[in-house]
């Protein structure tokens, strides 16, 4: 059985990380050719979608968010279903470090999170004074399908994701930059109800340090987490990690209600409080990050 070695984050963070990276390097083994499909085994199974066929990728990454919340305007959505970010790393811990998307394109999982209160929580038709808007609201919202999901989706190519591992472990600056859009899902909202878009993504600059938001938000602090490595040093897990940001702005929702979007969008935006300026929104991601060298992952196949 493999025994884990645990390292608490401290002032020796960089020294600890350097020793772990050295251990990973020692585990790298030669590989002759890049396969089209990869099937890592054992403890390397989580890295199945690592872009191993890309020769620029040196390490594989899987980040799993299991808790936290998104606060957009006046609406808080807790994260209760795991969200996965996966891909590869080029130039790990170097100034040229960059993120490479998952081999199958599923870089950021589209994991629905329930909006508390559903449609009834978002909209109360009887409070709308405008006759046409009230009628449209009743047609669209007063039905038996009241649940609403909020799904955070990648709103730009995976190459637009910014990864800065050294900032992550030292709790300084931006650790992860994510361009996203939030899909509000309900049959009567239609398929195109989004906060943010590919053309105008909501860019969230996450840190494990302390934020400096404009008011009314106040500074919040993340957590770099704790290092755990397997005995061979071929897999590093950063557990109990918290990434935060409460300085980003959020645009108004668009495309809600299908043909009635011109009436429903203003209702949704009024209820949620959109558009919401910087200092009115918060994103907190709690979870873990696994990193392994590509050669070790391929060697497990």
Secondary structure, 3 states (H helix, E strand, C coil): CCCCEEECCCCCHHHHHHHHHHHHHHHCCCCCCCCCCCCCCHHHHHHCCCCCCCCCCCEEEEEEEEEEEEEECCEEEECCCCEEEEEEEECCCCCCCEEEECCCCCCECCCEEECCCHHHHHCCHHHCCCHHHHHHHHHHHCCCCCCCEEEEEECCCHHHCEECHHHHHHCCCCCEEEEEEEEEEECCCECCCEECCCCCCEEEEEECCECCCCCCCCCCECECCEEEECCCCCEEEEEEEEEEECCCCECCEECCCHHHHHHHHHHHHHHHCCCECCCCCEEEEEEEEEEEEHHHHHHCC
